[in-house]
């Protein structure tokens, strides 16, 4: 066309070709973006479903931990009341005392939380793909929330460890084992000479350590666990709404 002295017509044709190519590229990019967004959205929905399952299981884990903690606190209260009961030591049943002391340390208070899907989401930098701001913010701070719960549970463990150490140093573990039936389960012969742990009721260290366990236990039971449960229920509710909308 240029040889035929028709440069203007050639220019128009060239511009038209360029416009068509650009439009084609833009359409292709738009389709690719739509496909990527759809893929990301499906992944997000799947992640939210997995996290909801974990959170539902975590609610049950906290409920079980609260039951263990309730038994521990009840044993603490009963032991303190026994210590402060104005009666002769000979009238106290050895089995009752052993059962109460064992109850202080029998249950390891810990909510066994599931965090696999959550950890994978954080490790893969998938939080940025969560469209719901409220859900994304809660998930971003989830590790700090669980760390705080773990810290409070550690206080319980530390108090129980002090009681175990106290019993090892000042008590008679054989008498304790025999009275709660542990010696029999371990196939150990009973002591020929009857021994007792009643003298421990006169030791302020046992009372003080038990009181500390009550205080830390009630903090976890009445404040930390309930708040954590509410946070779990909140995120489950937000996820339900998000899945229902989408």
Secondary structure, DSSP 4 states (H G I P E B T S, - for coil): -TTTT-HHHHHHHHHHHHHHHHHHHHHHHHHHHHHHHHHHHHHHHHHHHHHHHHHHHHHHHHHHHHHHHHHHHHHHHHHHHHHT--S-GGGS-HHHHHHHHHHHHSS--------HHHHHHHHTTGGGG---HHHHHHHHTHHHHHHHHHHHHHHHHHHHHHHHHHHHHHS-HHHHHHHTTHHHHTT-PPPSS----GGGGG-HHHHHHHHHHHHHHHHIIIIIHHHHHHHHHHHHHHHHHHHHH-
